Amino acid sequence: MPKLKSHKGASKRFKKTAGGKVKRHHSGMRHILSSKGKKRKRHLGKATLVSDGDLAKVKRMIPYQ
């Protein structure tokens, strides 16, 4: 059985945790930050977990991470 190729775009965006979950970052922190509130920017800057509906698809894209 040949090795699976990782989806390079997904491997740059997602990381697996030790427990098998997948971490991701929020969008919306690149520009036009002056119109966003402090609390919103603070929460957007932190990583979160991939939702259950997308987890299987993301795990297939990053098989060896």
Buried (B, 14 or more C-beta within 10 A) or exposed (E): EEEEEBBEEBBEBBBBEEEEEBEBEEEEEEEEEEEEEEEBBEEBEEEEEBEEEEBEEBBEBBEEE
